[in-house]
Amino acid sequence: MSEPDLDTLPDVDVPDSLPEGGNLDTTVTLFTADVCLRFNGRSWKTLTVSAPGPDEIADLMNQYVLRLNAVLVSRGYPPGLATWGPGACP
């Protein structure tokens, strides 16, 4: 298998919002925020995340990035290239 191109964003389906499919009970969703998903330190996509509060948004994004990194590693990328930060991507 050839080495992945770390300068090109990977072809991975990333949703526009989390939780995917709106499966979070809206009666407990008190907080919505934009976060920036990054690949190899570069802006990849702005996601809108809903959760009961900022700590839960951080937990949700940490879990999402772990899953996304696992997908990337399975495609030959080095571990840990997907990260996130608060606010919309520039």
C-alpha positions in Angstrom: 0.0 0.0 0.0 1.3 3.5 -0.9 1.9 6.1 1.7 -1.1 8.5 2.2 -0.8 12.1 1.1 -0.7 14.1 4.3 -1.2 17.4 2.4 -4.6 16.4 1.0 -7.7 16.1 3.1 -8.7 12.5 3.3 -11.8 11.2 1.5 -13.8 10.4 4.6 -17.5 11.2 5.0 -17.8 13.7 7.8 -21.2 14.8 9.0 -22.2 18.5 9.2 -23.4 18.1 12.8 -23.1 15.8 15.8 -24.7 13.7 17.1 -25.2 12.1 13.7 -28.9 11.7 12.7 -30.0 13.9 15.6 -30.2 11.0 18.0 -29.7 13.2 21.1 -32.9 13.8 23.1 -33.7 17.5 22.3 -35.2 17.9 25.8 -31.7 17.7 27.3 -29.9 19.6 24.6 -29.1 23.0 26.1 -26.0 24.0 24.3 -25.0 24.1 20.6 -21.6 25.2 19.4 -19.4 25.1 16.3 -16.2 23.3 16.5 -13.3 23.0 13.9 -12.3 19.5 12.8 -8.7 19.5 11.8 -6.6 17.1 9.7 -2.8 17.2 10.2 -3.1 20.6 11.9 -5.2 22.2 9.0 -8.8 23.1 9.1 -11.0 20.3 7.6 -14.6 21.1 8.4 -16.8 23.1 10.8 -19.2 20.9 12.7 -22.2 22.0 14.7 -22.4 20.0 17.9 -25.3 19.8 20.3 -25.2 18.5 23.9 -26.3 19.3 27.4 -23.3 21.6 28.0 -19.7 22.5 26.9 -18.2 19.5 28.8 -20.4 17.1 27.0 -19.5 18.7 23.7 -15.9 18.2 24.5 -16.6 14.5 25.4 -18.6 14.0 22.2 -15.8 15.5 20.0 -13.1 13.5 21.8 -15.0 10.3 21.1 -15.7 11.3 17.5 -12.0 12.1 16.8 -11.0 8.8 18.3 -13.3 7.0 15.9 -12.2 9.1 13.0 -8.5 8.5 13.7 -9.2 4.8 13.8 -10.7 5.0 10.3 -7.7 7.0 9.1 -5.3 4.5 10.6 -7.1 1.7 8.9 -6.5 3.5 5.6 -2.8 3.8 6.2 -2.5 7.2 7.8 -0.4 7.8 10.9 -2.3 7.9 14.2 -3.6 11.2 15.7 -4.0 13.3 12.5 -7.6 14.2 13.3 -8.0 16.8 16.0 -10.6 19.4 16.9 -10.8 22.8 18.5 -13.5 25.3 19.6 -15.1 27.6 17.2 -15.7 27.5 13.4 -12.8 26.8 11.2 -11.2 29.8 9.6 
